[in-house]
Amino acid sequence: MAVTLKEIAEVAGVTKTVVSEVLRDRPSARRFSAATRERVLKVAESLNYQPNFFAKQLMRQNRRTLMLALSSLNDTFVMPIAQGFEQAAAKRGYNVMFSILSHQQQADSFERVLGPQGILGLAVVAWSSAPYLSDARLTALAEAGVHIVTIGREVTTTAPICQIDYDNESAVRGVIDSLAAQGARRFWLVGRHRAGNDAGGIITLRCEMAAAYLAGLGLPEPRVLEVAGHDPEAGFATVSEALAGTSAPEAICCGADPLAWGSCRALREHGLTVGVEVAVTGFNDSYGSAYMTPALTTVRIPAARMGAMAADMLIEDCQLEPRAERRRSVDTELIMRESGCVRQVNRR
């Protein structure tokens, strides 16, 4: 009968995980002492341990597999990242496994494939602060030897986690500056999630950044509109309700393009002309925003490029290539289109 890792672990006085990592010569095994590694190898030799051929083949395949963990597929920002990541990985001969982390059970399932026999590296595209995506959990995985890169999310840790991000605050300020330069003074900010930051993530944060920046400019306090989601329906319902019985603002800044799509429709149904009476801006330059009527002013984030950068960075990290930096940032671009104009601001 073939000798198992469990039997080697019992004789060597270590855990099965230690045996697995040492026998597979994983980089994470270096955290064990030289004496421990030598003891495991000697025990394996004395017991005439022979690796399972099929398990070895599976391990080799997994060593060319990366996992991309997403918070949702119903997001116009996520898909370009996924495409860029997969294409860059494929060019270097790596496979990509996708995991949607929408609740705790799925998060537990995905962690089970990150062990010694599991995938090579993990990329995380998520903005939730839920426990299963917390900095502490990612730190624990990294310290256990999992190679990790986050995309569009800052992680506060001393663990060797790579990060690809962009300057949200500068992007938000650029939107406000462009509207204020046209004379806009009364702003509505659409995007704060009713459930708070845990659900709203970066979109809620953009609204908070905009409110703080407007206060610093000495402009009137903006009206912050809470939403139940970040889709067009949420934008339409929220702005429609806000317009009932009150005058419209001069500018509506939305934390994501889908919210802006819904906001534009709400304004039209209330007899207001977008890009003339009220300016509307979005974020992400999602597909279709340039073809609205009027075309949507928005912030373009190079999502596909971020995905490709993340794949390259993760593969380099997995190959233990020397790295002076673990954080890279990309530039955003304000795309001015017709919806971002306030042509009648001085007539009211």
VOPAGU-2260 file (C-alpha; in pm, 1 decimal, decimal comma):
REM VOPAGU-2260
SITE   aa  ch    i         X         Y         Z
SITE  MET   A    0       0,0       0,0       0,0
SITE  ALA   A    1     128,2     344,7     -93,4
SITE  VAL   A    2     260,3     565,7     183,5
SITE  THR   A    3      44,5     875,5     245,5
SITE  LEU   A    4     138,8    1228,2     345,6
SITE  LYS   A    5     -50,2    1175,6     670,3
SITE  GLU   A    6     173,7     880,7     761,3
SITE  ILE   A    7     487,6    1079,8     686,9
SITE  ALA   A    8     353,7    1365,9     899,7
SITE  GLU   A    9     289,7    1133,9    1196,3
SITE  VAL   A   10     639,0     988,2    1186,1
SITE  ALA   A   11     807,8    1326,9    1134,0
SITE  GLY   A   12     600,2    1492,5    1403,6
SITE  VAL   A   13     467,6    1766,9    1180,4
SITE  THR   A   14     140,1    1849,4    1007,9
SITE  LYS   A   15      27,0    1713,6     672,9
SITE  THR   A   16      53,3    2064,9     529,3
SITE  VAL   A   17     420,6    2088,1     625,7
SITE  VAL   A   18     491,8    1754,8     457,1
SITE  SER   A   19     305,0    1854,6     142,5
SITE  GLU   A   20     484,4    2186,0     104,7
SITE  VAL   A   21     829,3    2040,0     173,1
SITE  LEU   A   22     789,7    1745,7     -65,0
SITE  ARG   A   23     663,1    1974,5    -338,4
SITE  ASP   A   24     945,0    2219,1    -269,4
SITE  ARG   A   25     705,5    2511,9    -262,2
SITE  PRO   A   26     849,4    2860,4    -190,7
SITE  SER   A   27     624,7    2875,3     117,4
SITE  ALA   A   28     817,2    2577,0     265,2
SITE  ARG   A   29    1108,5    2810,9     330,0
SITE  ARG   A   30     928,2    2938,9     637,0
SITE  PHE   A   31    1000,9    2603,0     804,8
SITE  SER   A   32    1342,0    2546,3     959,0
SITE  ALA   A   33    1610,1    2360,1     767,3
SITE  ALA   A   34    1602,0    2086,5    1033,4
SITE  THR   A   35    1228,2    2036,3     984,6
SITE  ARG   A   36    1258,8    2017,2     607,8
SITE  GLU   A   37    1545,8    1769,1     630,7
SITE  ARG   A   38    1353,1    1551,2     879,9
SITE  VAL   A   39    1050,8    1535,0     649,7
SITE  LEU   A   40    1265,8    1435,9     350,2
SITE  LYS   A   41    1446,8    1165,3     547,2
SITE  VAL   A   42    1121,3    1017,1     676,5
SITE  ALA   A   43     974,0    1016,3     326,4
SITE  GLU   A   44    1282,4     838,3     195,7
SITE  SER   A   45    1285,3     582,7     478,0
SITE  LEU   A   46     918,2     501,1     412,7
SITE  ASN   A   47     986,9     470,5      39,1
SITE  TYR   A   48     731,8     740,7     -42,6
SITE  GLN   A   49     628,8     750,1    -409,8
SITE  PRO   A   50     422,6    1049,4    -531,2
SITE  ASN   A   51      89,9     962,9    -691,2
SITE  PHE   A   52     131,8    1002,8   -1067,9
SITE  PHE   A   53    -214,2    1144,2   -1128,5
SITE  ALA   A   54    -196,6    1379,6    -834,0
SITE  LYS   A   55     141,1    1497,0    -959,5
SITE  GLN   A   56      -1,0    1564,9   -1303,3
SITE  LEU   A   57    -286,7    1761,4   -1148,5
SITE  MET   A   58     -41,4    1956,0    -937,3
SITE  ARG   A   59     161,2    2044,0   -1244,8
SITE  GLN   A   60    -150,1    2166,8   -1419,0
SITE  ASN   A   61    -246,5    2375,3   -1116,6
SITE  ARG   A   62     100,4    2525,1   -1113,5
SITE  ARG   A   63       2,0    2692,3   -1438,7
SITE  THR   A   64    -335,0    2809,3   -1309,0
SITE  LEU   A   65    -425,3    3145,8   -1157,6
SITE  MET   A   66    -751,6    3229,1    -984,8
SITE  LEU   A   67    -936,8    3556,5   -1041,1
SITE  ALA   A   68   -1180,6    3619,9    -756,5
SITE  LEU   A   69   -1460,4    3865,4    -838,5
SITE  SER   A   70   -1720,6    4028,4    -618,8
SITE  SER   A   71   -1978,3    4019,6    -898,5
SITE  LEU   A   72   -2022,1    3966,3   -1270,7
SITE  ASN   A   73   -2300,7    4223,9   -1278,0
SITE  ASP   A   74   -2050,8    4507,6   -1293,5
SITE  THR   A   75   -1946,2    4704,0   -1601,1
SITE  PHE   A   76   -1600,2    4756,4   -1452,3
SITE  VAL   A   77   -1523,8    4394,1   -1368,9
SITE  MET   A   78   -1557,1    4233,0   -1711,0
SITE  PRO   A   79   -1280,2    4433,9   -1887,1
SITE  ILE   A   80   -1050,8    4351,7   -1596,2
SITE  ALA   A   81   -1131,5    3981,8   -1631,5
SITE  GLN   A   82   -1071,0    3992,6   -2006,7
SITE  GLY   A   83    -739,6    4175,3   -1971,5
SITE  PHE   A   84    -626,7    3936,8   -1697,9
SITE  GLU   A   85    -717,9    3622,1   -1892,1
SITE  GLN   A   86    -556,3    3741,0   -2215,1
SITE  ALA   A   87    -230,4    3839,6   -2044,6
SITE  ALA   A   88    -216,0    3509,3   -1855,7
SITE  ALA   A   89    -281,2    3308,6   -2173,3
SITE  LYS   A   90       6,1    3482,0   -2353,9
SITE  ARG   A   91     239,2    3351,4   -2085,2
SITE  GLY   A   92      94,9    3000,3   -2091,9
SITE  TYR   A   93    -122,0    3020,9   -1779,7
SITE  ASN   A   94    -483,0    2916,5   -1726,3
SITE  VAL   A   95    -734,9    3123,5   -1530,7
SITE  MET   A   96   -1002,1    2996,4   -1293,6
SITE  PHE   A   97   -1283,9    3238,8   -1202,1
SITE  SER   A   98   -1459,8    3254,1    -865,3
SITE  ILE   A   99   -1753,0    3478,4    -770,6
SITE  LEU   A  100   -1730,0    3570,7    -403,7
SITE  SER   A  101   -2084,0    3682,7    -328,2
SITE  HIS   A  102   -2117,2    3515,2      10,7
SITE  GLN   A  103   -1923,9    3333,7     281,8
SITE  GLN   A  104   -1983,7    2978,4     156,9
SITE  GLN   A  105   -1832,2    3055,8    -182,2
SITE  ALA   A  106   -1535,2    3224,5     -15,0
SITE  ASP   A  107   -1470,8    2913,4     193,5
SITE  SER   A  108   -1491,6    2696,2    -118,8
SITE  PHE   A  109   -1240,6    2903,8    -311,0
SITE  GLU   A  110    -991,9    2896,1     -22,9
SITE  ARG   A  111    -987,8    2516,8     -31,2
SITE  VAL   A  112    -816,1    2524,0    -371,8
SITE  LEU   A  113    -539,8    2752,7    -247,3
SITE  GLY   A  114    -356,5    2486,1     -50,1
SITE  PRO   A  115     -26,5    2314,9    -131,4
SITE  GLN   A  116    -188,8    2116,9    -413,9
SITE  GLY   A  117    -392,7    2408,0    -534,4
SITE  ILE   A  118    -358,2    2693,9    -779,4
SITE  LEU   A  119     -44,8    2901,8    -815,4
SITE  GLY   A  120    -170,8    3253,3    -744,3
SITE  LEU   A  121    -477,4    3459,5    -658,6
SITE  ALA   A  122    -598,5    3792,5    -798,7
SITE  VAL   A  123    -881,7    3969,4    -616,4
SITE  VAL   A  124   -1117,5    4218,2    -782,3
SITE  ALA   A  125   -1344,4    4323,5    -500,8
SITE  TRP   A  126   -1424,6    4630,2    -297,5
SITE  SER   A  127   -1631,0    4480,7     -17,0
SITE  SER   A  128   -1502,5    4497,6     338,9
SITE  ALA   A  129   -1698,3    4184,6     430,6
SITE  PRO   A  130   -1497,8    3942,0     650,3
SITE  TYR   A  131   -1429,6    3693,3     372,0
SITE  LEU   A  132   -1256,2    3966,5     170,9
SITE  SER   A  133   -1099,5    4151,5     461,4
SITE  ASP   A  134    -739,8    4268,7     476,7
SITE  ALA   A  135    -683,0    4024,0     762,3
SITE  ARG   A  136    -798,8    3725,5     558,5
SITE  LEU   A  137    -589,8    3817,5     256,0
SITE  THR   A  138    -291,9    3875,1     484,2
SITE  ALA   A  139    -334,2    3529,0     636,2
SITE  LEU   A  140    -343,1    3370,9     290,4
SITE  ALA   A  141     -31,7    3560,3     181,1
SITE  GLU   A  142     156,2    3461,4     494,3
SITE  ALA   A  143      58,4    3098,3     426,6
SITE  GLY   A  144     238,5    3118,6      94,5
SITE  VAL   A  145     -39,4    3216,2    -148,3
SITE  HIS   A  146      74,7    3471,0    -408,5
SITE  ILE   A  147    -183,6    3751,7    -419,2
SITE  VAL   A  148    -251,6    4066,8    -619,0
SITE  THR   A  149    -545,8    4299,8    -561,0
SITE  ILE   A  150    -698,1    4508,8    -839,0
SITE  GLY   A  151    -858,5    4843,3    -762,6
SITE  ARG   A  152    -836,7    4791,7    -390,0
SITE  GLU   A  153    -587,9    4907,1    -130,8
SITE  VAL   A  154    -485,3    4653,5     132,8
SITE  THR   A  155    -322,8    4767,5     455,4
SITE  THR   A  156     -75,3    4492,4     538,5
SITE  THR   A  157     290,0    4407,0     579,6
SITE  ALA   A  158     237,7    4076,5     396,2
SITE  PRO   A  159     380,7    4043,4      42,7
SITE  ILE   A  160      59,7    4133,3    -141,7
SITE  CYS   A  161      88,4    4309,2    -478,5
SITE  GLN   A  162    -157,7    4585,6    -562,7
SITE  ILE   A  163    -279,7    4751,6    -883,6
SITE  ASP   A  164    -483,7    5066,4    -827,5
SITE  TYR   A  165    -560,7    5421,8    -940,6
SITE  ASP   A  166    -609,0    5759,2    -773,3
SITE  ASN   A  167    -981,8    5778,0    -707,3
SITE  GLU   A  168    -960,2    6106,2    -522,4
SITE  SER   A  169    -784,8    6290,3    -806,5
SITE  ALA   A  170   -1039,2    6153,6   -1052,0
SITE  VAL   A  171   -1329,7    6272,7    -839,1
SITE  ARG   A  172   -1174,5    6616,4    -801,3
SITE  GLY   A  173   -1130,4    6642,8   -1176,5
SITE  VAL   A  174   -1504,6    6586,6   -1227,1
SITE  ILE   A  175   -1598,4    6849,0    -967,9
SITE  ASP   A  176   -1350,5    7102,1   -1106,1
SITE  SER   A  177   -1487,3    7066,9   -1460,5
SITE  LEU   A  178   -1844,1    7134,0   -1342,8
SITE  ALA   A  179   -1753,2    7415,0   -1104,8
SITE  ALA   A  180   -1559,1    7586,5   -1384,6
SITE  GLN   A  181   -1886,4    7604,1   -1580,8
SITE  GLY   A  182   -2059,5    7776,5   -1291,7
SITE  ALA   A  183   -2229,1    7481,1   -1125,3
SITE  ARG   A  184   -2283,9    7539,9    -755,2
SITE  ARG   A  185   -2565,7    7306,3    -652,0
SITE  PHE   A  186   -2466,2    6940,2    -666,7
SITE  TRP   A  187   -2634,6    6608,4    -607,6
SITE  LEU   A  188   -2411,8    6309,2    -541,4
SITE  VAL   A  189   -2560,7    5971,3    -632,1
SITE  GLY   A  190   -2410,1    5647,7    -510,0
SITE  ARG   A  191   -2394,3    5617,4    -132,2
SITE  HIS   A  192   -2530,9    5272,2     -54,5
SITE  ARG   A  193   -2808,3    5256,9     202,4
SITE  ALA   A  194   -2638,9    4960,4     367,6
SITE  GLY   A  195   -2314,5    5155,6     416,9
SITE  ASN   A  196   -1958,0    5098,8     300,8
SITE  ASP   A  197   -1969,5    4722,0     334,5
SITE  ALA   A  198   -2214,1    4707,9      44,9
SITE  GLY   A  199   -2126,7    5028,8    -138,7
SITE  GLY   A  200   -1750,4    4998,9    -138,4
SITE  ILE   A  201   -1565,5    5226,1    -376,8
SITE  ILE   A  202   -1880,5    5388,3    -519,5
SITE  THR   A  203   -1988,1    5505,9    -175,5
SITE  LEU   A  204   -1633,4    5626,8    -113,4
SITE  ARG   A  205   -1642,1    5837,8    -431,0
SITE  CYS   A  206   -1949,8    6019,1    -304,2
SITE  GLU   A  207   -1779,1    6088,5      26,3
SITE  MET   A  208   -1468,5    6217,1    -152,0
SITE  ALA   A  209   -1681,4    6447,4    -368,0
SITE  ALA   A  210   -1869,2    6585,2     -67,9
SITE  ALA   A  211   -1545,2    6657,4     116,3
SITE  TYR   A  212   -1389,7    6826,4    -186,1
SITE  LEU   A  213   -1696,3    7045,4    -245,1
SITE  ALA   A  214   -1682,9    7156,2     117,7
SITE  GLY   A  215   -1317,7    7248,4      74,8
SITE  LEU   A  216   -1407,0    7462,5    -227,9
SITE  GLY   A  217   -1654,7    7657,1     -18,8
SITE  LEU   A  218   -1951,2    7552,6    -233,7
SITE  PRO   A  219   -2297,9    7481,4     -90,3
SITE  GLU   A  220   -2332,7    7146,3      82,9
SITE  PRO   A  221   -2430,4    6886,0    -176,7
SITE  ARG   A  222   -2731,3    6661,1    -144,5
SITE  VAL   A  223   -2610,7    6302,2    -112,0
SITE  LEU   A  224   -2863,6    6054,3    -248,7
SITE  GLU   A  225   -2857,8    5702,2    -110,4
SITE  VAL   A  226   -2922,8    5411,5    -344,7
SITE  ALA   A  227   -3033,3    5051,9    -298,6
SITE  GLY   A  228   -2794,7    4928,8    -569,5
SITE  HIS   A  229   -2562,2    5053,2    -839,4
SITE  ASP   A  230   -2762,4    4971,9   -1150,3
SITE  PRO   A  231   -2969,8    5198,1   -1381,0
SITE  GLU   A  232   -3288,8    5110,8   -1195,5
SITE  ALA   A  233   -3141,0    5238,5    -869,1
SITE  GLY   A  234   -3026,7    5562,7   -1031,5
SITE  PHE   A  235   -3365,4    5618,4   -1192,9
SITE  ALA   A  236   -3565,5    5547,5    -876,7
SITE  THR   A  237   -3343,3    5756,8    -651,5
SITE  VAL   A  238   -3328,8    6067,1    -871,0
SITE  SER   A  239   -3700,1    6045,2    -959,1
SITE  GLU   A  240   -3786,9    6045,3    -591,3
SITE  ALA   A  241   -3547,8    6332,0    -518,2
SITE  LEU   A  242   -3694,2    6546,7    -798,4
SITE  ALA   A  243   -4046,2    6520,7    -659,8
SITE  GLY   A  244   -4138,7    6853,1    -503,4
SITE  THR   A  245   -3796,1    7016,1    -529,2
SITE  SER   A  246   -3590,2    7202,7    -784,8
SITE  ALA   A  247   -3321,5    7021,0    -976,4
SITE  PRO   A  248   -2953,5    7081,4    -908,4
SITE  GLU   A  249   -2711,4    7217,1   -1163,3
SITE  ALA   A  250   -2503,9    6899,5   -1160,3
SITE  ILE   A  251   -2554,3    6534,3   -1067,9
SITE  CYS   A  252   -2237,1    6334,4   -1007,8
SITE  CYS   A  253   -2282,9    5958,2   -1002,9
SITE  GLY   A  254   -2036,2    5708,9    -859,0
SITE  ALA   A  255   -2081,9    5470,4   -1153,9
SITE  ASP   A  256   -2204,9    5495,2   -1512,7
SITE  PRO   A  257   -2517,2    5276,1   -1465,3
SITE  LEU   A  258   -2639,3    5515,7   -1196,6
SITE  ALA   A  259   -2588,3    5803,1   -1440,9
SITE  TRP   A  260   -2788,6    5620,7   -1710,2
SITE  GLY   A  261   -3084,1    5593,6   -1475,4
SITE  SER   A  262   -3042,2    5951,6   -1353,9
SITE  CYS   A  263   -3056,1    6085,6   -1709,8
SITE  ARG   A  264   -3381,4    5906,8   -1774,5
SITE  ALA   A  265   -3531,6    6043,3   -1452,5
SITE  LEU   A  266   -3437,4    6397,8   -1553,4
SITE  ARG   A  267   -3589,2    6355,7   -1899,3
SITE  GLU   A  268   -3913,8    6224,4   -1754,2
SITE  HIS   A  269   -3929,9    6536,5   -1537,1
SITE  GLY   A  270   -3892,5    6760,4   -1841,5
SITE  LEU   A  271   -3529,9    6855,0   -1783,8
SITE  THR   A  272   -3263,7    6855,2   -2056,6
SITE  VAL   A  273   -2943,3    6675,8   -1966,1
SITE  GLY   A  274   -2635,2    6870,2   -2070,0
SITE  VAL   A  275   -2831,7    7195,2   -2089,6
SITE  GLU   A  276   -3024,9    7244,8   -1765,1
SITE  VAL   A  277   -2854,5    6977,0   -1558,7
SITE  ALA   A  278   -2509,7    6823,6   -1604,4
SITE  VAL   A  279   -2472,2    6451,6   -1533,8
SITE  THR   A  280   -2145,4    6263,8   -1489,8
SITE  GLY   A  281   -2058,9    5900,2   -1433,2
SITE  PHE   A  282   -1755,5    5687,4   -1353,7
SITE  ASN   A  283   -1579,2    5400,3   -1539,2
SITE  ASP   A  284   -1666,2    5491,2   -1902,6
SITE  SER   A  285   -1869,6    5172,7   -1935,3
SITE  TYR   A  286   -1955,4    5034,3   -2276,7
SITE  GLY   A  287   -2251,4    5227,1   -2414,5
SITE  SER   A  288   -2191,0    5552,4   -2225,7
SITE  ALA   A  289   -2050,0    5719,2   -2539,0
SITE  TYR   A  290   -2365,7    5626,3   -2734,2
SITE  MET   A  291   -2624,2    5774,4   -2499,2
SITE  THR   A  292   -2819,6    6082,3   -2595,0
SITE  PRO   A  293   -2655,1    6297,9   -2484,0
SITE  ALA   A  294   -2326,5    6109,9   -2454,9
SITE  LEU   A  295   -2217,7    6067,4   -2094,5
SITE  THR   A  296   -1929,7    6259,2   -1938,3
SITE  THR   A  297   -1737,9    6010,3   -1726,1
SITE  VAL   A  298   -1403,1    5902,6   -1585,3
SITE  ARG   A  299   -1220,9    5641,2   -1788,7
SITE  ILE   A  300   -1031,1    5381,5   -1589,6
SITE  PRO   A  301    -808,0    5151,6   -1797,2
SITE  ALA   A  302    -970,9    4838,9   -1656,4
SITE  ALA   A  303    -841,8    4595,4   -1919,7
SITE  ARG   A  304    -489,6    4730,1   -1875,0
SITE  MET   A  305    -518,7    4690,4   -1498,6
SITE  GLY   A  306    -622,3    4328,8   -1546,4
SITE  ALA   A  307    -326,9    4260,8   -1775,1
SITE  MET   A  308     -85,2    4432,1   -1536,2
SITE  ALA   A  309    -221,4    4226,5   -1248,4
SITE  ALA   A  310    -169,2    3899,0   -1437,2
SITE  ASP   A  311     189,5    3990,4   -1527,4
SITE  MET   A  312     264,2    4105,9   -1174,4
SITE  LEU   A  313     116,8    3792,2   -1019,8
SITE  ILE   A  314     304,9    3558,0   -1253,4
SITE  GLU   A  315     631,9    3740,5   -1185,8
SITE  ASP   A  316     565,3    3711,5    -813,0
SITE  CYS   A  317     488,6    3340,1    -843,9
SITE  GLN   A  318     815,7    3290,8   -1031,4
SITE  LEU   A  319     995,0    3467,3    -746,5
SITE  GLU   A  320    1135,0    3734,9    -974,6
SITE  PRO   A  321    1308,6    4021,4    -787,7
SITE  ARG   A  322    1068,2    4305,0    -715,3
SITE  ALA   A  323    1147,9    4649,8    -582,8
SITE  GLU   A  324     783,1    4755,3    -571,4
SITE  ARG   A  325     462,0    4578,1    -486,4
SITE  ARG   A  326     223,9    4853,2    -586,3
SITE  ARG   A  327     155,3    5000,9    -927,5
SITE  SER   A  328     -88,2    5276,5   -1018,0
SITE  VAL   A  329    -256,0    5369,3   -1345,5
SITE  ASP   A  330    -381,6    5709,0   -1458,3
SITE  THR   A  331    -748,4    5788,6   -1510,9
SITE  GLU   A  332    -887,4    6025,1   -1774,0
SITE  LEU   A  333   -1186,4    6260,3   -1760,5
SITE  ILE   A  334   -1387,2    6207,4   -2079,2
SITE  MET   A  335   -1585,9    6523,3   -2147,0
SITE  ARG   A  336   -1904,4    6464,7   -2347,0
SITE  GLU   A  337   -2236,0    6645,0   -2393,4
SITE  SER   A  338   -2395,7    6540,9   -2061,9
SITE  GLY   A  339   -2129,4    6724,3   -1863,3
SITE  CYS   A  340   -2231,5    7070,2   -1986,8
SITE  VAL   A  341   -2440,2    7320,9   -1789,3
SITE  ARG   A  342   -2539,7    7569,7   -2057,5
SITE  GLN   A  343   -2827,5    7732,4   -1867,8
SITE  VAL   A  344   -2670,1    7751,8   -1524,9
SITE  ASN   A  345   -2675,2    8133,8   -1521,7
SITE  ARG   A  346   -3035,5    8159,7   -1636,0
SITE  ARG   A  347   -3189,7    8015,8   -1323,4
